[in-house]
Amino acid sequence: MEIQKNQRIEYIDALKGFAIFCVLWGHSLQYLKNGYDFLHNPVFEFIYSFHMPLFFVISGFFFRSSLKQSFKDFLYKKSIQLLLPCIVWALVFYITGLLTAIVEGNEHLFSNWIEDLKQILFPARWVWFLKELFVSYFFVYVFLKLLKKKWLACVLSMSAVLVLPFCEMQRAYLPMFWAGVYLKDNYQFVLKYAKQTLIISGIIFAICLFFWEGNYTVYITGFPKLIKVRELTLNPTNINISVFRLFIGLCGSLFWFMLFERIFRNNVFFSCLAKTGVNTLAIYLLQRLILEDWMNRTIDFQNMNLWIYSLLVTPLISLVIILISYFLIKIVQKNKYAEMLLFGKQR
């Protein structure tokens, strides 16, 4: 069944809302004090099998509009949308961290100003997702513009990140971005077999989950360069885990895409998800302050039952964070310059 254009946008916005909720849920399990090893929490493992790949697939799905822009316009728009908030929020996080350290008597932790400046100008630790999403956009745009042929651009761009330094995250997420590009280009064909695709991807995703564990996330088990250039030798370190991570991320993303395509309805629940999805970037940035900086220091669930904590408390906290974020977003939106600096949105 083919859905109308406006419905399709709403269903993908709802999917983005679901994805950012999963991010908050996973971060709650990771950062809040609970006395458990979050890496081996079954809920955490489930969320981290697909949540970031899903974001990159969705981003790739909407990439084609960027090709209509000149390189100058593309670079300007994506720099404002992704890199400017990256630097601004790195500065915000640095200042809040500095103030917290001073209050706690740990100001010596911020004594290395050169390293601090690097963290602000190159904020890999603070808001790595925005930086990596910009790099994915840049790679795909440049390779498609230069090579014209999609398959060749795809092969060569992914080959490039396999051997280039400082591309560890791209080795994990650029294939997901390309998957989104291909999904959009073949979307009408996929929709003809939406039910079959949903069932097959769901079964494969479920089987993969039996073999998946928290230690396989890209933050724990890296994806190093495939070739050691100086020695001209292959580097197979973690290659089996990396391939498995790509596979489960792709199957999981396709499953959620097709599930939302099938179940989306114009009702209050999906409307709320869609509104959340429209503000994905802003919520992602705000949760860093609300959850990782404030709640992490003030809330303690050390003696709580694992399943109550994982399946009831943390999702409720995630909903509260979304509501707080939405309130703050509305305040910021009153000033177009603040909205551009903090959330990369231009009017």
C-alpha positions as a printed Julia matrix, in Angstrom:
347×3 Matrix{Float64}:
  0.0     0.0     0.0
  1.37    3.41   -1.0
  0.9     6.21    1.52
  0.47    9.85    0.7
  3.45   12.2     0.77
  2.37   14.13    3.87
  1.59   10.9     5.74
  5.01    9.52    4.86
  6.74   12.54    6.38
  4.67   12.25    9.55
  5.41    8.56    9.91
  9.15    9.16    9.55
  8.95   12.05   12.02
  7.22    9.65   14.4
 10.01    7.14   13.78
 12.56    9.84   14.64
 10.59   10.55   17.81
 10.76    6.89   18.73
 14.5     6.85   18.0
 15.28    9.86   20.23
 13.16    8.32   23.0
 15.31    5.19   22.71
 18.44    7.35   22.93
 17.2     8.92   26.17
 16.19    5.53   27.51
 19.59    4.06   26.71
 21.41    7.08   28.16
 19.32    6.83   31.34
 20.41    3.22   31.76
 23.99    4.24   31.1
 24.41    7.43   33.12
 22.05    7.25   36.1
 23.44    5.67   39.26
 21.94    2.21   39.6
 24.61   -0.25   40.75
 24.27   -2.39   37.6
 26.62   -3.05   34.7
 24.73   -1.17   32.01
 26.67   -2.89   29.2
 25.04   -6.18   30.08
 21.61   -4.79   30.83
 19.29   -6.56   28.33
 17.31   -3.38   27.64
 20.49   -1.38   27.03
 21.83   -4.09   24.71
 18.56   -4.09   22.75
 18.49   -0.3    22.31
 22.15   -0.04   21.36
 21.79   -2.67   18.65
 19.86   -0.26   16.42
 19.31    3.27   17.75
 22.26    5.12   16.18
 22.19    3.14   12.91
 18.51    4.09   12.65
 19.35    7.79   12.91
 21.89    7.54   10.11
 19.49    5.56    7.9
 16.83    8.23    8.4
 19.37   10.97    7.6
 20.43    9.16    4.43
 16.77    8.76    3.48
 16.43   12.55    3.26
 19.86   13.21    1.75
 18.8    13.63   -1.9
 17.6    17.2    -1.37
 21.19   18.18   -0.49
 22.37   17.24   -3.99
 20.24   20.01   -5.46
 22.41   22.59   -3.67
 25.72   24.01   -4.81
 28.73   22.95   -2.78
 28.89   26.39   -1.18
 25.22   26.33   -0.17
 25.48   22.71    1.01
 28.54   23.43    3.14
 26.99   26.56    4.63
 23.66   24.92    5.45
 25.13   21.79    7.01
 27.73   23.8     8.93
 24.98   25.95   10.46
 22.74   22.95   11.1
 25.34   20.6    12.57
 28.77   22.15   13.21
 27.68   25.46   14.74
 25.57   23.81   17.51
 28.44   21.34   17.93
 30.88   24.12   18.88
 28.35   26.21   20.82
 27.23   23.28   22.94
 30.79   22.08   23.46
 31.42   25.52   24.98
 28.23   25.26   27.06
 29.18   21.8    28.32
 32.69   22.98   29.08
 31.47   25.96   31.12
 28.92   23.92   33.06
 31.57   21.27   33.7
 34.02   23.91   34.86
 31.49   25.46   37.23
 30.58   22.05   38.62
 34.25   21.19   39.09
 34.86   24.47   40.95
 31.86   23.87   43.23
 33.11   20.34   43.96
 36.69   21.54   44.47
 38.07   19.8    41.36
 39.0    22.85   39.3
 42.47   21.36   38.68
 40.75   18.97   36.25
 40.43   21.93   33.87
 44.0    23.21   34.18
 45.11   22.11   30.69
 43.75   24.95   28.57
 45.17   23.63   25.3
 43.38   20.33   25.64
 40.22   22.14   26.76
 40.34   24.32   23.65
 40.71   21.22   21.46
 37.63   19.71   23.08
 35.64   22.83   22.22
 36.87   23.26   18.65
 36.86   19.51   17.9
 34.04   18.27   20.17
 34.23   14.54   19.52
 33.45   13.73   23.14
 30.77   16.33   23.76
 28.4    15.93   20.81
 30.06   13.4    18.53
 26.82   12.49   16.77
 26.48   15.91   15.09
 30.07   15.91   13.92
 29.85   12.39   12.49
 26.54   13.14   10.78
 28.15   16.16    9.09
 31.06   13.98    7.92
 28.64   11.41    6.48
 26.77   14.12    4.59
 30.08   15.53    3.33
 31.45   12.18    2.13
 28.28   11.2     0.28
 27.79   14.65   -1.27
 31.38   14.98   -2.52
 31.66   11.43   -3.88
 28.29   11.63   -5.64
 29.09   15.01   -7.18
 32.49   13.84   -8.4
 31.61   10.34   -9.57
 27.93   10.75  -10.55
 27.3     7.0   -10.41
 25.74    6.06   -7.08
 27.2     2.56   -6.81
 30.72    3.81   -7.52
 30.4     6.69   -5.04
 29.12    4.26   -2.42
 31.92    1.73   -2.91
 34.74    4.27   -3.05
 33.52    6.41   -0.14
 33.17    3.38    2.13
 36.55    2.09    0.92
 38.07    5.47    1.77
 36.86    5.45    5.39
 38.18    1.92    5.82
 41.75    3.14    5.34
 41.66    6.84    6.33
 42.67    7.81    9.87
 40.16    9.42   12.25
 37.23    7.68   10.54
 36.42    5.0    13.1
 32.82    6.14   13.6
 32.34    6.57    9.84
 33.34    2.95    9.33
 30.37    2.08   11.54
 27.81    4.63   10.36
 28.56    5.69    6.76
 27.18    2.33    5.48
 23.96    3.09    7.42
 23.76    6.52    5.79
 24.19    4.95    2.36
 21.52    2.38    3.26
 19.12    5.28    3.83
 20.02    6.76    0.43
 19.33    3.45   -1.3
 16.14    2.91    0.69
 14.75    6.25   -0.49
 15.71    5.61   -4.11
 13.98    2.22   -4.07
 11.19    3.08   -1.67
  8.25    2.39   -3.96
  9.61   -1.08   -4.66
 10.14   -1.73   -0.94
  6.58   -0.57   -0.18
  5.2    -3.21   -2.55
  6.72   -5.83   -0.27
  6.44   -3.92    3.01
  4.79   -6.79    4.89
  7.31   -9.36    3.7
 10.21   -6.99    4.42
  8.86   -6.33    7.92
  8.59  -10.03    8.73
 11.95  -11.05    7.27
 13.9    -8.16    8.78
 12.15   -8.69   12.12
 13.03  -12.39   12.23
 16.66  -11.77   11.29
 16.9    -8.89   13.77
 15.48  -11.08   16.55
 17.91  -13.9    15.77
 20.84  -11.47   15.78
 19.8   -10.18   19.2
 20.5   -13.63   20.68
 24.17  -13.2    19.73
 24.44   -9.47   20.42
 25.94   -8.03   23.6
 26.79   -4.64   25.02
 30.53   -5.07   24.49
 29.92   -5.07   20.74
 28.87   -1.41   20.63
 31.21    0.84   18.67
 32.06    2.74   21.87
 33.57   -0.42   23.38
 34.77   -2.46   20.42
 36.22   -0.08   17.85
 36.51   -0.43   14.1
 40.2     0.3    13.32
 41.65    0.95    9.86
 41.43   -2.1     7.65
 44.92   -1.54    6.24
 48.04   -0.5     8.09
 49.5     1.86    5.51
 53.1     1.88    6.71
 53.35   -1.9     6.81
 50.94   -2.4     3.86
 49.24   -5.2     5.78
 45.62   -5.98    6.51
 44.35   -5.24   10.0
 41.48   -7.65   10.79
 41.1    -6.45   14.42
 37.43   -6.69   15.47
 36.36   -7.2    11.85
 33.89   -9.98   12.76
 32.25   -7.84   15.44
 32.22   -4.8    13.15
 30.49   -6.69   10.33
 27.98   -8.15   12.78
 27.33   -4.68   14.22
 26.63   -3.32   10.73
 24.34   -6.23    9.93
 22.21   -6.06   13.07
 22.02   -2.27   12.78
 20.81   -2.52    9.2
 18.23   -5.24    9.95
 16.99   -3.41   13.04
 16.67   -0.11   11.19
 14.78   -1.71    8.28
 12.47   -3.47   10.74
 11.53   -0.25   12.54
 11.11    1.59    9.24
  8.66   -0.99    7.96
  6.89   -1.38   11.32
  6.16    2.34   11.56
  5.06    2.41    7.93
  2.51   -0.28    8.77
  1.25    0.94   12.15
  1.3     4.73   11.69
 -2.08    6.37   12.21
 -3.17    9.98   12.51
 -3.86    9.88   16.23
 -2.63   11.64   19.36
  0.08    9.1    20.16
  1.8     9.27   16.78
  1.26   13.03   16.6
  3.22   13.43   19.85
  5.94   11.15   18.51
  6.11   13.19   15.31
  6.44   16.48   17.23
  9.24   14.91   19.23
 10.9    13.72   16.02
 10.88   17.2    14.51
 12.96   18.39   17.5
 15.34   15.43   17.55
 18.57   17.44   17.38
 17.48   19.91   20.06
 16.36   17.14   22.43
 19.61   15.24   21.87
 21.6    18.33   22.85
 19.45   19.3    25.83
 19.46   15.8    27.31
 23.21   16.11   27.68
 22.68   18.88   30.22
 19.53   17.53   31.85
 20.45   13.86   32.08
 24.2    13.46   31.86
 25.17   16.57   33.82
 22.34   17.12   36.3
 20.33   13.93   36.89
 23.48   11.83   36.84
 24.77   13.79   39.84
 21.54   14.1    41.81
 19.51   10.89   41.33
 20.45    7.51   42.78
 18.69    4.18   42.1
 21.27    1.92   43.74
 18.83   -0.39   45.56
 16.09   -0.62   42.93
 15.08   -3.86   41.24
 16.76   -4.21   37.84
 13.57   -4.75   35.83
 11.58   -2.01   37.57
 14.49    0.34   36.96
 14.97   -0.74   33.32
 11.37   -1.11   32.14
  9.48    1.42   34.25
 11.64    4.1    35.87
 14.08    4.91   33.06
 11.45    5.16   30.29
  9.4     7.46   32.54
 12.48    9.59   33.15
 13.03    9.7    29.39
  9.51   11.03   28.89
 10.08   13.68   31.57
 13.3    14.76   29.83
 11.43   15.07   26.52
  8.77   17.25   28.16
 11.38   19.48   29.82
 13.28   19.71   26.54
 10.12   20.63   24.63
  9.42   23.43   27.13
 12.99   24.76   26.77
 12.81   24.5    22.97
  9.69   26.67   22.94
 11.53   29.31   24.97
 14.59   29.26   22.68
 12.4    29.47   19.56
 11.25   32.93   20.61
 14.62   34.24   19.44
 15.73   33.22   15.95
 19.42   33.85   16.69
 19.37   31.7    19.81
 17.56   28.98   17.86
 20.23   29.07   15.15
 23.17   29.02   17.57
 21.79   26.33   19.86
 19.78   24.14   17.5
 21.09   24.99   14.02
 17.68   26.08   12.71
 17.36   29.0    10.31
 14.19   30.9     9.53
